[in-house]
Every structure is written in structure tokens, then in C-alpha cells.
Amino acid sequence: MVLLQLNFMDIDVLVIGAGASGLMAAWQLAKAGKKVKVLEAADRLGGRIHTISATDGTGVIELGAEFIHGNMPVTQQLLQEAGLTFYNVHGSMWREDEGQLKQEDQFIPGWNELAEKMRALEDDMPLADFLHQYFAGDAYEELRTGVMNYAAGYDTANPATASTLALRNEWLQEDEAPQYRINKGYGSLINYLFQQLTAAGVEVLMQCCVKEIHWQPQRVTVTAQTGDSYIARQAVITLPLGVLQADATAQGAVTFMPSVLDKERAFQQIGMGAVIKLLLEFAEPFWLNHEQMNGKDLTDMQFLFSQRSVGTWWTQVPNHRSLLTGWLGGFHAEEFRNATAEELKEAAIASLSDIFRLPEGELNRLLIAFYAVNWTTEPFTLGSYSYATIYTRQAWSVLRQPTAETLFWAGEALYDGPFTGTVEAALVSGMQVAEQLLAG
Ligand SMILES: Cc1cc2nc3c(=O)[nH]c(=O)nc-3n(C[C@H](O)[C@H](O)[C@H](O)COP(=O)(O)OP(=O)(O)OC[C@H]3O[C@@H](n4cnc5c(N)ncnc54)[C@H](O)[C@@H]3O)c2cc1C
């Protein structure tokens, strides 16, 4: 009992989760003089940011977040502070159809007409309903399919529930926005935040899977799977939405005592996507061989789309690395939910073989490393990133209210700005929750 009391006196705020949001919140709180401890379930920091080194030593491989989608103020400010550099990513877009590769200039066929109708929309509705209302009939079949695939692929969203107004905000501001990659990868940003926390005396505990949070005003007792308990006046919860939506039997699920029913209901009103990211390192960038590509010059190719089972691919342009990234988003990821790594590899190679008209044996011979990350089944993530449904605005207002000035809520899913589902969203949410707690 005496020991518990000492612990209580020791820590002001427990931050649950050491992704971008949790680390940012912890840092802001520590800077303001709060005594903070961070509890993280995994054996590494960063959550959905996971940067590793390429086998061939040519750079980094991003198993999770990869791009800075536009001019994102908080991310870019933090990079600058950390002395980390980033570079502009630009290249051409290609589509494969029945073995023919052709260059395209729009992600979605009929983009201009779509943008016009989206701009004019006043009342929100799910994307699928919007398409059926404004783009009905055979003439628009290609547009409807393109838009559904884009929402599923890029936003990893379910078109049946995704908010058209939210997608409008995101798509229209991102159209033509510059894209960047961080030279040393997003992991370098996580390392920077960790260094700042260490310097500020904040302890970050890994392999500390929180199972129960007992709370009463101004007192929180957090129990981890290890049996250890931690006590503080307040807690900031930055768990991924997938974990918060999961039932109590899930490995990362946390039970709140007493329960926080208003928050639990609100979590269910935000959409959580699905994604599997595949990364294939080859001995050489075979797609740059004009002869093998039937004379097509793919030097500048960034994105490549097709109807194959793994249908979205990108290269590392402007860097000519021999790395191809395959992406299964939304319903495409659901189709492969239970696939093994070997099955995913076979699907990836079969798709590339059809797209580039190269024998599978040849591609397997060139393959030097393969990574498949099914984020939807990763126990401490359970999904890709959030998307707004037509009920999400209401949910955000509930989640932004702390519970009895004791439990505070953050994470990318709580961000309501234009950069939905991004690292920026996580960082901003982490900053805002710290400001909220400090203002209380
Ligand atoms: C494949 C993929 C690609 C992406 N690409 C991009 C991109 O290009 N650009 C971009 O900006 N964004 C991208 N994102 C989104 C971005 O990665 C996320 O929005 C952001 O990293 C989320 O940060 P967070 O702190 O909110 O959540 P997380 O990073 O998920 O952090 C939550 C933390 O909580 C921990 N946790 C879970 N359960 C428990 C528990 N019971 N106890 C203690 N800890 C627990 C988790 O292990 C995790 O570390 C991508 C995401 C994925 C999955």
C-alpha cells in the first residue's frame, strides 16, 4: 500500500501507446513539467511507423507509414527541429490492362467531373450512395469502379460507410499537393521523439501491454499483462482505433473500470480500414530494362495500377532502387486477411508476372527479400488507419471531452483536420491532448 502511494506521487500522467501520438503527447507534457511514464505493448516504439534497413544497404524500407502527403505543418516542423531531411517524390502513373502498359495522368478516370459534383454536395452521405445518386448508369461504370477502388486503396475505406464530405476535404486538397519521403525514414522521427523524452527523464516501458484501467477522478490505476500496476493522476490513451473497437478477448484490448460507454459508442462510429503492405527487394530494377518492357520507358514510373489480385504498386522514384511496394487496401486486404506470408508472396509474384509479362521463375530468381505486413491482424494495431463515416463528426466531439478530467483521448483517429489517417493526424492529436490536459 505504501509502495502504491509512492508510485502515485511519482507520476502525473501515464501515456498508453508509444506511436507518434503518444510520444508527441508525452513530450509536450514533459516539457511543461509533468512527470510522465509511457506504456507500450510492443517490443519497439512507433506503432504504425516501422522503418527497417534494406537488405542491399541502399536505404530504408517503410513497413508502415511512408509518405508525407502534402505540406503538413507539424510533421515538417518536427523534422526541421530534429535536423531530418525529406525529399520530393514525383513520377509518372501507369496502368496495366490485359498485359498492356500505358501512362495515365489521373488516379481516377473522370476526376474533374467527380471533383465538381463533390464540391457542390451540401449534405453528407456515404460514398457509395453519392456515386449511385450522381453517377448512375453504364456511362459512369468506369468512374464508379475507379472511385470505389481509390477509396478502398488509398483511404482503405469502405465506400458503403465512408463520408463523402470527409473524402472531399481530403482528396481535393491533396490533388496536386507535393508528396515527400523522409531520407532516413519515419523511424528517425520516432527516434528523435524518444531521445527528447529520455533527455526529459521520461521512462518508456516496452512489452507492457495494458489490460485494465481502473479510474476515479484524479486517480488512475493501470494494470499490464505482466501483472504490474502503475498509478497516476491522469492518463492519455492513444491506442489504435482497431484495438479500441475490438472485443475484450483481443490481445491488446483494454477494459475500463468503470466502463466509458459514451466513448465506446463513439469509437464504433469512426471507420477503421484494412491494409496489407508487401515489399519486394529485387537484385535489380528489372522494370527499367526497356527491352524486357517491350520498349516502354518506365524510368519515371511511380505508381502502377492493374486489376490483378495485387493491383496497386509503387517504386521508389526519384530514387532508382530495386524495391517494389505492393498495396492491398480496404476490401482487397479483407480478401487476403487470413493469407500466409507465402501465399501473399505467391500472389504478389503472380501479379507482377502478369503485369510485366515476365515468367514467375525469373522474378523469383531476382527476388532477394520479401516482407508482408498484415496490419489488420497485427494484435496491437488491428487495422490500417481511420476514415470518417457520416457519424464521425459527432463521435469526435464526444471523444474530445476528457473523462472526469482524468482520462484523455488521442491518436490519429481523433484528428478532424484535412490530413485524415496520417502521421500528421497522430502528431496533431498528441499535441492537442497535451494542451487540453495542461489547460485543465
Ligand atoms: C501500412 C500503413 C501505411 C501508412 N502510410 C502512411 C503514409 O504514407 N503517410 C502517413 O502520414 N501515414 C501513413 N499511415 C498512417 C500512420 O502510420 C498512422 O496514422 C500513425 O502512425 C498513427 O499513430 P498513432 O500514434 O495514432 O497510433 P499507433 O502508431 O498505432 O500507436 C499506438 C500504439 O499503441 C500500442 N498499443 C496497442 N495496444 C496496446 C496496449 N493494450 N497497451 C499498450 N500499448 C498498446 C501500439 O503497439 C502502438 O505502438 C500508414 C499506416 C499504415 C498501417
The ligand as a MOL file (V3000), in Angstrom:
LIG
                    3D

  0  0  0     0  0            999 V3000
M  V30 BEGIN CTAB
M  V30 COUNTS 53 58 0 0 0
M  V30 BEGIN ATOM
M  V30 1 C 0.6020 0.3350 -43.9500 0
M  V30 2 C 0.4060 1.7430 -43.4970 0
M  V30 3 C 0.8430 2.7710 -44.3010 0
M  V30 4 C 0.6690 4.0970 -43.9040 0
M  V30 5 N 1.1490 5.0760 -44.7090 0
M  V30 6 C 1.1450 6.3560 -44.2710 0
M  V30 7 C 1.7990 7.3540 -45.0240 0
M  V30 8 O 2.3790 7.0930 -46.0800 0
M  V30 9 N 1.7840 8.6220 -44.5330 0
M  V30 10 C 1.1630 8.9370 -43.3410 0
M  V30 11 O 1.2090 10.1100 -42.9350 0
M  V30 12 N 0.5220 7.9900 -42.6140 0
M  V30 13 C 0.5160 6.7130 -43.0480 0
M  V30 14 N -0.0810 5.7350 -42.3090 0
M  V30 15 C -0.8350 6.1180 -41.0960 0
M  V30 16 C 0.0620 6.4200 -39.9080 0
M  V30 17 O 1.0300 5.4120 -39.7860 0
M  V30 18 C -0.7860 6.4700 -38.6210 0
M  V30 19 O -1.8590 7.3770 -38.7940 0
M  V30 20 C 0.0060 6.9140 -37.3870 0
M  V30 21 O 1.2910 6.3570 -37.3520 0
M  V30 22 C -0.7910 6.5120 -36.1480 0
M  V30 23 O -0.1430 6.9240 -34.9680 0
M  V30 24 P -0.8500 6.7140 -33.5510 0
M  V30 25 O 0.1170 7.1080 -32.5220 0
M  V30 26 O -2.1900 7.3670 -33.5560 0
M  V30 27 O -1.1640 5.1490 -33.4800 0
M  V30 28 P -0.1240 3.9280 -33.4330 0
M  V30 29 O 1.0820 4.2560 -34.2310 0
M  V30 30 O -0.8930 2.7210 -33.8300 0
M  V30 31 O 0.3020 3.8520 -31.8900 0
M  V30 32 C -0.4850 3.2180 -30.9210 0
M  V30 33 C 0.4330 2.4030 -30.0360 0
M  V30 34 O -0.3680 1.7330 -29.0410 0
M  V30 35 C 0.2330 0.4730 -28.7830 0
M  V30 36 N -0.7270 -0.4120 -28.1260 0
M  V30 37 C -1.7450 -1.1320 -28.6670 0
M  V30 38 N -2.3960 -1.8390 -27.7140 0
M  V30 39 C -1.7700 -1.5470 -26.5350 0
M  V30 40 C -1.9880 -1.9420 -25.1750 0
M  V30 41 N -3.0050 -2.7550 -24.8300 0
M  V30 42 N -1.1420 -1.4690 -24.2100 0
M  V30 43 C -0.1220 -0.6050 -24.5230 0
M  V30 44 N 0.1150 -0.2030 -25.7990 0
M  V30 45 C -0.7080 -0.6490 -26.7910 0
M  V30 46 C 0.6450 0.0120 -30.1660 0
M  V30 47 O 1.6100 -1.0250 -30.1180 0
M  V30 48 C 1.1800 1.3050 -30.7740 0
M  V30 49 O 2.5650 1.4480 -30.5780 0
M  V30 50 C 0.0580 4.4000 -42.6690 0
M  V30 51 C -0.3870 3.3580 -41.8370 0
M  V30 52 C -0.2270 2.0460 -42.2520 0
M  V30 53 C -0.7020 0.9310 -41.3630 0
M  V30 END ATOM
M  V30 BEGIN BOND
M  V30 1 1 1 2
M  V30 2 1 2 3
M  V30 3 2 2 52
M  V30 4 2 3 4
M  V30 5 1 4 5
M  V30 6 1 4 50
M  V30 7 2 5 6
M  V30 8 1 6 7
M  V30 9 1 6 13
M  V30 10 2 7 8
M  V30 11 1 7 9
M  V30 12 1 9 10
M  V30 13 2 10 11
M  V30 14 1 10 12
M  V30 15 2 12 13
M  V30 16 1 13 14
M  V30 17 1 14 15
M  V30 18 1 14 50
M  V30 19 1 15 16
M  V30 20 1 16 17
M  V30 21 1 16 18
M  V30 22 1 18 19
M  V30 23 1 18 20
M  V30 24 1 20 21
M  V30 25 1 20 22
M  V30 26 1 22 23
M  V30 27 1 23 24
M  V30 28 2 24 25
M  V30 29 1 24 26
M  V30 30 1 24 27
M  V30 31 1 27 28
M  V30 32 2 28 29
M  V30 33 1 28 30
M  V30 34 1 28 31
M  V30 35 1 31 32
M  V30 36 1 32 33
M  V30 37 1 33 34
M  V30 38 1 33 48
M  V30 39 1 34 35
M  V30 40 1 35 36
M  V30 41 1 35 46
M  V30 42 1 36 37
M  V30 43 1 36 45
M  V30 44 2 37 38
M  V30 45 1 38 39
M  V30 46 1 39 40
M  V30 47 2 39 45
M  V30 48 1 40 41
M  V30 49 2 40 42
M  V30 50 1 42 43
M  V30 51 2 43 44
M  V30 52 1 44 45
M  V30 53 1 46 47
M  V30 54 1 46 48
M  V30 55 1 48 49
M  V30 56 2 50 51
M  V30 57 1 51 52
M  V30 58 1 52 53
M  V30 END BOND
M  V30 END CTAB
M  END
